Amino acid sequence: MMDDNNTPQNVRNENQDKFPGNENKKSPAMKIVGYNLLVLAVYTIICAITNKDGGVIFDMFFIGIQFFACIIFAIINRSWVWLLSAIMVLIIGFSTCVGMLNFSGL
């Protein structure tokens, strides 16, 4: 039997059995990381646009708050995903601040 994609149905079912979770659904863990990176991008852009001289200081402040919030959520939820988010926010945020400092000439 063939399905809509001209793939034999027994081959498709065997592949789905070999790779469970391959239904193109995003895991909740990656959603947490994605939302944290989205929040980081949004307030970094807002800080860069609104405050030319002090934008880096506000950005550092928000990065610190988000980093410590992720650490607290990692401890409360006992989840490595929140710790991964905290590390990513710290690394990406630090490099963004250095880039903003170099760009502004300070």
VOPA-231366 format. One line per field, with one value per atom (N, C-alpha, C, O): residue number from 1; atom name; residue in one letter; x, y, z. Coordinates in pm, whole numbers, plus 50000, padded with zeros to 5 digits. Layout:
// residues N
seq	NUM, ... $
atom	CA, ... $
type	a, ... $
X	X, ... $
Y	Y, ... $
Z	Z, ... $
END
This chain:
// residues 106
seq	1, 1, 1, 1, 2, 2, 2, 2, 3, 3, 3, 3, 4, 4, 4, 4, 5, 5, 5, 5, 6, 6, 6, 6, 7, 7, 7, 7, 8, 8, 8, 8, 9, 9, 9, 9, 10, 10, 10, 10, 11, 11, 11, 11, 12, 12, 12, 12, 13, 13, 13, 13, 14, 14, 14, 14, 15, 15, 15, 15, 16, 16, 16, 16, 17, 17, 17, 17, 18, 18, 18, 18, 19, 19, 19, 19, 20, 20, 20, 20, 21, 21, 21, 21, 22, 22, 22, 22, 23, 23, 23, 23, 24, 24, 24, 24, 25, 25, 25, 25, 26, 26, 26, 26, 27, 27, 27, 27, 28, 28, 28, 28, 29, 29, 29, 29, 30, 30, 30, 30, 31, 31, 31, 31, 32, 32, 32, 32, 33, 33, 33, 33, 34, 34, 34, 34, 35, 35, 35, 35, 36, 36, 36, 36, 37, 37, 37, 37, 38, 38, 38, 38, 39, 39, 39, 39, 40, 40, 40, 40, 41, 41, 41, 41, 42, 42, 42, 42, 43, 43, 43, 43, 44, 44, 44, 44, 45, 45, 45, 45, 46, 46, 46, 46, 47, 47, 47, 47, 48, 48, 48, 48, 49, 49, 49, 49, 50, 50, 50, 50, 51, 51, 51, 51, 52, 52, 52, 52, 53, 53, 53, 53, 54, 54, 54, 54, 55, 55, 55, 55, 56, 56, 56, 56, 57, 57, 57, 57, 58, 58, 58, 58, 59, 59, 59, 59, 60, 60, 60, 60, 61, 61, 61, 61, 62, 62, 62, 62, 63, 63, 63, 63, 64, 64, 64, 64, 65, 65, 65, 65, 66, 66, 66, 66, 67, 67, 67, 67, 68, 68, 68, 68, 69, 69, 69, 69, 70, 70, 70, 70, 71, 71, 71, 71, 72, 72, 72, 72, 73, 73, 73, 73, 74, 74, 74, 74, 75, 75, 75, 75, 76, 76, 76, 76, 77, 77, 77, 77, 78, 78, 78, 78, 79, 79, 79, 79, 80, 80, 80, 80, 81, 81, 81, 81, 82, 82, 82, 82, 83, 83, 83, 83, 84, 84, 84, 84, 85, 85, 85, 85, 86, 86, 86, 86, 87, 87, 87, 87, 88, 88, 88, 88, 89, 89, 89, 89, 90, 90, 90, 90, 91, 91, 91, 91, 92, 92, 92, 92, 93, 93, 93, 93, 94, 94, 94, 94, 95, 95, 95, 95, 96, 96, 96, 96, 97, 97, 97, 97, 98, 98, 98, 98, 99, 99, 99, 99, 100, 100, 100, 100, 101, 101, 101, 101, 102, 102, 102, 102, 103, 103, 103, 103, 104, 104, 104, 104, 105, 105, 105, 105, 106, 106, 106, 106 $
atom	N, CA, C, O, N, CA, C, O, N, CA, C, O, N, CA, C, O, N, CA, C, O, N, CA, C, O, N, CA, C, O, N, CA, C, O, N, CA, C, O, N, CA, C, O, N, CA, C, O, N, CA, C, O, N, CA, C, O, N, CA, C, O, N, CA, C, O, N, CA, C, O, N, CA, C, O, N, CA, C, O, N, CA, C, O, N, CA, C, O, N, CA, C, O, N, CA, C, O, N, CA, C, O, N, CA, C, O, N, CA, C, O, N, CA, C, O, N, CA, C, O, N, CA, C, O, N, CA, C, O, N, CA, C, O, N, CA, C, O, N, CA, C, O, N, CA, C, O, N, CA, C, O, N, CA, C, O, N, CA, C, O, N, CA, C, O, N, CA, C, O, N, CA, C, O, N, CA, C, O, N, CA, C, O, N, CA, C, O, N, CA, C, O, N, CA, C, O, N, CA, C, O, N, CA, C, O, N, CA, C, O, N, CA, C, O, N, CA, C, O, N, CA, C, O, N, CA, C, O, N, CA, C, O, N, CA, C, O, N, CA, C, O, N, CA, C, O, N, CA, C, O, N, CA, C, O, N, CA, C, O, N, CA, C, O, N, CA, C, O, N, CA, C, O, N, CA, C, O, N, CA, C, O, N, CA, C, O, N, CA, C, O, N, CA, C, O, N, CA, C, O, N, CA, C, O, N, CA, C, O, N, CA, C, O, N, CA, C, O, N, CA, C, O, N, CA, C, O, N, CA, C, O, N, CA, C, O, N, CA, C, O, N, CA, C, O, N, CA, C, O, N, CA, C, O, N, CA, C, O, N, CA, C, O, N, CA, C, O, N, CA, C, O, N, CA, C, O, N, CA, C, O, N, CA, C, O, N, CA, C, O, N, CA, C, O, N, CA, C, O, N, CA, C, O, N, CA, C, O, N, CA, C, O, N, CA, C, O, N, CA, C, O, N, CA, C, O, N, CA, C, O, N, CA, C, O, N, CA, C, O, N, CA, C, O, N, CA, C, O, N, CA, C, O, N, CA, C, O, N, CA, C, O, N, CA, C, O, N, CA, C, O, N, CA, C, O $
type	m, m, m, m, m, m, m, m, d, d, d, d, d, d, d, d, n, n, n, n, n, n, n, n, t, t, t, t, p, p, p, p, q, q, q, q, n, n, n, n, v, v, v, v, r, r, r, r, n, n, n, n, e, e, e, e, n, n, n, n, q, q, q, q, d, d, d, d, k, k, k, k, f, f, f, f, p, p, p, p, g, g, g, g, n, n, n, n, e, e, e, e, n, n, n, n, k, k, k, k, k, k, k, k, s, s, s, s, p, p, p, p, a, a, a, a, m, m, m, m, k, k, k, k, i, i, i, i, v, v, v, v, g, g, g, g, y, y, y, y, n, n, n, n, l, l, l, l, l, l, l, l, v, v, v, v, l, l, l, l, a, a, a, a, v, v, v, v, y, y, y, y, t, t, t, t, i, i, i, i, i, i, i, i, c, c, c, c, a, a, a, a, i, i, i, i, t, t, t, t, n, n, n, n, k, k, k, k, d, d, d, d, g, g, g, g, g, g, g, g, v, v, v, v, i, i, i, i, f, f, f, f, d, d, d, d, m, m, m, m, f, f, f, f, f, f, f, f, i, i, i, i, g, g, g, g, i, i, i, i, q, q, q, q, f, f, f, f, f, f, f, f, a, a, a, a, c, c, c, c, i, i, i, i, i, i, i, i, f, f, f, f, a, a, a, a, i, i, i, i, i, i, i, i, n, n, n, n, r, r, r, r, s, s, s, s, w, w, w, w, v, v, v, v, w, w, w, w, l, l, l, l, l, l, l, l, s, s, s, s, a, a, a, a, i, i, i, i, m, m, m, m, v, v, v, v, l, l, l, l, i, i, i, i, i, i, i, i, g, g, g, g, f, f, f, f, s, s, s, s, t, t, t, t, c, c, c, c, v, v, v, v, g, g, g, g, m, m, m, m, l, l, l, l, n, n, n, n, f, f, f, f, s, s, s, s, g, g, g, g, l, l, l, l $
X	50084, 50000, 50088, 50194, 50043, 50113, 50029, 49906, 50096, 50023, 50030, 50068, 49995, 49988, 50124, 50130, 50232, 50365, 50435, 50557, 50362, 50416, 50522, 50617, 50506, 50594, 50517, 50404, 50577, 50506, 50477, 50563, 50356, 50312, 50390, 50414, 50430, 50504, 50643, 50694, 50706, 50837, 50822, 50904, 50718, 50697, 50672, 50726, 50593, 50566, 50691, 50711, 50776, 50899, 50991, 51054, 51001, 51086, 51035, 51114, 50905, 50850, 50875, 50891, 50877, 50905, 51051, 51082, 51141, 51284, 51317, 51405, 51249, 51278, 51154, 51081, 51131, 51012, 51025, 51134, 50914, 50914, 50947, 50972, 50947, 50980, 50852, 50841, 50759, 50633, 50634, 50527, 50751, 50768, 50707, 50661, 50706, 50661, 50783, 50878, 50780, 50891, 50878, 50769, 50990, 50987, 50970, 51013, 50908, 50893, 51027, 51037, 51129, 51261, 51315, 51368, 51302, 51353, 51268, 51316, 51142, 51058, 51107, 51106, 51150, 51203, 51327, 51339, 51418, 51540, 51506, 51562, 51416, 51376, 51312, 51343, 51224, 51160, 51261, 51252, 51356, 51459, 51544, 51577, 51580, 51659, 51577, 51632, 51447, 51361, 51352, 51361, 51335, 51330, 51462, 51464, 51574, 51706, 51718, 51767, 51675, 51684, 51597, 51638, 51477, 51384, 51439, 51444, 51480, 51527, 51664, 51698, 51743, 51871, 51846, 51912, 51752, 51718, 51657, 51691, 51569, 51508, 51614, 51612, 51707, 51814, 51905, 51951, 51932, 52021, 51955, 52023, 51824, 51755, 51725, 51747, 51676, 51627, 51738, 51730, 51839, 51945, 52077, 52133, 52127, 52253, 52372, 52458, 52378, 52495, 52480, 52576, 52365, 52347, 52280, 52245, 52261, 52193, 52267, 52205, 52399, 52478, 52461, 52455, 52452, 52436, 52301, 52292, 52195, 52063, 52060, 51999, 52126, 52131, 52201, 52155, 52312, 52383, 52294, 52294, 52220, 52129, 52022, 51998, 51960, 51855, 51911, 51846, 52032, 52094, 52120, 52098, 52168, 52192, 52064, 52062, 51957, 51828, 51780, 51737, 51787, 51740, 51827, 51776, 51958, 52049, 52013, 51999, 51999, 51967, 51827, 51804, 51733, 51599, 51604, 51537, 51683, 51697, 51764, 51726, 51862, 51927, 51827, 51824, 51745, 51644, 51543, 51507, 51497, 51403, 51468, 51401, 51598, 51669, 51671, 51656, 51690, 51692, 51553, 51535, 51455, 51317, 51263, 51207, 51281, 51225, 51317, 51277, 51439, 51540, 51550, 51539, 51571, 51572, 51702, 51741, 51766, 51889, 51861, 51950, 51739, 51703, 51715, 51762, 51672, 51682, 51828, 51866, 51911, 52053, 52117, 52200, 52079, 52126, 52084, 52163, 51961, 51913, 51994, 52028, 52025, 52103, 52242, 52291, 52305, 52439, 52434, 52522, 52334, 52322, 52296, 52353, 52209, 52182, 52309, 52336, 52386, 52510, 52612, 52672, 52632, 52732, 52689, 52768, 52566, 52519, 52506, 52540, 52457, 52443, 52577, 52591, 52677, 52809, 52870, 52925, 52860, 52917, 52842, 52903, 52713, 52636, 52677, 52690, 52697, 52741, 52879, 52903, 52969, 53103, 53092, 53160, 53007, 52987, 52926, 52966, 52831, 52770, 52871, 52869, 52958, 53062, 53161, 53201, 53200, 53291, 53227, 53292, 53099, 53026, 53008, 53017, 52984, 52963, 53094, 53093, 53206, 53336, 53377, 53466, 53316, 53354, 53473, 53518 $
Y	49882, 50000, 50124, 50126, 50226, 50353, 50458, 50455, 50550, 50660, 50783, 50772, 50899, 51022, 51064, 51127, 51031, 51073, 50970, 50978, 50873, 50764, 50683, 50632, 50673, 50593, 50470, 50480, 50354, 50235, 50250, 50292, 50216, 50241, 50160, 50207, 50038, 49958, 50015, 50004, 50077, 50139, 50261, 50284, 50339, 50458, 50422, 50487, 50319, 50278, 50224, 50246, 50152, 50101, 50216, 50211, 50318, 50432, 50507, 50555, 50519, 50587, 50507, 50564, 50375, 50292, 50302, 50296, 50318, 50328, 50460, 50466, 50565, 50698, 50753, 50832, 50714, 50765, 50915, 50967, 50982, 51127, 51200, 51320, 51129, 51191, 51236, 51221, 51290, 51334, 51482, 51543, 51543, 51686, 51773, 51883, 51724, 51802, 51853, 51778, 51980, 52035, 51994, 51993, 51959, 51918, 52041, 52150, 52025, 52139, 52196, 52315, 52114, 52161, 52264, 52367, 52237, 52331, 52457, 52563, 52446, 52566, 52660, 52782, 52604, 52686, 52761, 52881, 52691, 52754, 52859, 52968, 52825, 52920, 53046, 53156, 53031, 53149, 53236, 53358, 53174, 53252, 53330, 53446, 53267, 53337, 53446, 53550, 53423, 53526, 53647, 53761, 53624, 53734, 53809, 53932, 53737, 53800, 53888, 54001, 53838, 53916, 54040, 54147, 54028, 54141, 54255, 54369, 54226, 54338, 54388, 54503, 54306, 54356, 54454, 54557, 54422, 54514, 54642, 54751, 54630, 54750, 54838, 54960, 54776, 54854, 54919, 55031, 54851, 54905, 55021, 55115, 55015, 55119, 55241, 55354, 55220, 55332, 55412, 55535, 55348, 55418, 55398, 55288, 55503, 55490, 55478, 55393, 55561, 55560, 55459, 55388, 55452, 55366, 55234, 55160, 55203, 55080, 54955, 54854, 54962, 54846, 54818, 54702, 54923, 54905, 54840, 54747, 54889, 54829, 54686, 54599, 54661, 54526, 54431, 54319, 54475, 54393, 54365, 54254, 54466, 54451, 54346, 54258, 54354, 54258, 54118, 54019, 54108, 53977, 53913, 53794, 53993, 53941, 53892, 53787, 53969, 53929, 53799, 53708, 53789, 53669, 53549, 53439, 53570, 53461, 53405, 53284, 53494, 53448, 53389, 53297, 53439, 53380, 53238, 53149, 53217, 53082, 52987, 52871, 53036, 52954, 52915, 52800, 53011, 52983, 52881, 52789, 52898, 52800, 52663, 52561, 52658, 52530, 52459, 52338, 52537, 52477, 52432, 52323, 52518, 52486, 52366, 52274, 52366, 52260, 52138, 52035, 52150, 52044, 52002, 51884, 52101, 52079, 52132, 52246, 52047, 52088, 52187, 52261, 52190, 52280, 52425, 52510, 52453, 52590, 52628, 52743, 52533, 52561, 52586, 52676, 52507, 52529, 52667, 52737, 52706, 52839, 52948, 53048, 52929, 53029, 53044, 53156, 52932, 52938, 53003, 53083, 52969, 53030, 53180, 53258, 53220, 53363, 53435, 53545, 53376, 53438, 53451, 53557, 53345, 53347, 53441, 53525, 53428, 53512, 53657, 53749, 53677, 53813, 53882, 54001, 53809, 53867, 53907, 54017, 53819, 53852, 53966, 54045, 53976, 54087, 54218, 54320, 54217, 54339, 54383, 54502, 54288, 54323, 54382, 54479, 54323, 54377, 54515, 54600, 54539, 54671, 54774, 54889, 54733, 54824, 54859, 54975, 54760, 54787, 54873, 54959, 54851, 54927, 55073, 55164, 55094, 55232, 55306, 55429, 55235, 55299, 55331, 55413, 55270, 55295, 55213, 55221 $
Z	50000, 50000, 50000, 50063, 49929, 49923, 49995, 49991, 50060, 50123, 50033, 49916, 50087, 50007, 49951, 49846, 50019, 49978, 49892, 49873, 49839, 49758, 49833, 49773, 49963, 50046, 50089, 50137, 50073, 50123, 50271, 50348, 50309, 50446, 50548, 50659, 50513, 50610, 50634, 50746, 50535, 50554, 50643, 50732, 50620, 50700, 50846, 50935, 50870, 51008, 51076, 51196, 51001, 51060, 51099, 51204, 51015, 51046, 51168, 51249, 51182, 51298, 51424, 51532, 51413, 51530, 51572, 51690, 51475, 51505, 51572, 51658, 51533, 51584, 51653, 51594, 51777, 51846, 51868, 51892, 51860, 51877, 51750, 51752, 51638, 51511, 51440, 51318, 51513, 51456, 51427, 51414, 51418, 51393, 51502, 51474, 51624, 51737, 51811, 51834, 51850, 51925, 52071, 52128, 52129, 52268, 52357, 52320, 52472, 52563, 52607, 52639, 52610, 52652, 52554, 52594, 52427, 52327, 52320, 52280, 52359, 52366, 52475, 52458, 52587, 52697, 52651, 52675, 52586, 52536, 52431, 52433, 52341, 52236, 52291, 52245, 52388, 52447, 52522, 52517, 52589, 52657, 52558, 52582, 52447, 52346, 52278, 52241, 52262, 52204, 52295, 52249, 52424, 52521, 52521, 52525, 52516, 52510, 52386, 52394, 52272, 52148, 52153, 52107, 52210, 52213, 52299, 52253, 52422, 52505, 52462, 52490, 52396, 52342, 52228, 52220, 52142, 52032, 52087, 52040, 52184, 52243, 52308, 52292, 52383, 52447, 52343, 52363, 52235, 52132, 52058, 52019, 52038, 51962, 52048, 52005, 52169, 52249, 52316, 52320, 52368, 52441, 52370, 52370, 52311, 52238, 52333, 52312, 52437, 52525, 52639, 52670, 52701, 52817, 52786, 52877, 52659, 52621, 52664, 52697, 52664, 52704, 52852, 52893, 52932, 53077, 53107, 53187, 53042, 53063, 53013, 53075, 52900, 52846, 52943, 52965, 53001, 53101, 53221, 53275, 53263, 53377, 53347, 53429, 53229, 53193, 53174, 53208, 53118, 53101, 53237, 53256, 53332, 53467, 53533, 53596, 53518, 53576, 53513, 53584, 53379, 53312, 53348, 53366, 53357, 53394, 53532, 53549, 53630, 53766, 53774, 53853, 53695, 53693, 53637, 53690, 53532, 53477, 53577, 53586, 53651, 53753, 53862, 53906, 53905, 54008, 53957, 54030, 53832, 53775, 53761, 53776, 53731, 53721, 53856, 53863, 53962, 54096, 54138, 54192, 54114, 54156, 54079, 54139, 53946, 53862, 53850, 53796, 53902, 53887, 53741, 53708, 53656, 53512, 53452, 53476, 53373, 53305, 53193, 53152, 53144, 53034, 53079, 53004, 53199, 53250, 53271, 53249, 53313, 53327, 53191, 53176, 53092, 52956, 52906, 52843, 52934, 52895, 52963, 52900, 53090, 53162, 53101, 53084, 53069, 53010, 52873, 52839, 52793, 52660, 52669, 52592, 52761, 52780, 52822, 52773, 52910, 52956, 52843, 52825, 52767, 52660, 52547, 52504, 52501, 52391, 52437, 52363, 52558, 52610, 52630, 52600, 52681, 52701, 52567, 52553, 52468, 52338, 52270, 52198, 52293, 52238, 52303, 52235, 52434, 52503, 52457, 52437, 52439, 52389, 52249, 52217, 52166, 52032, 52034, 51954, 52124, 52134, 52184, 52141, 52275, 52325, 52214, 52201, 52136, 52025, 51918, 51859, 51894, 51794, 51837, 51754, 51967, 52016, 52035, 52047, 52039, 52051, 52193, 52213, 52292, 52432, 52472, 52586 $
END
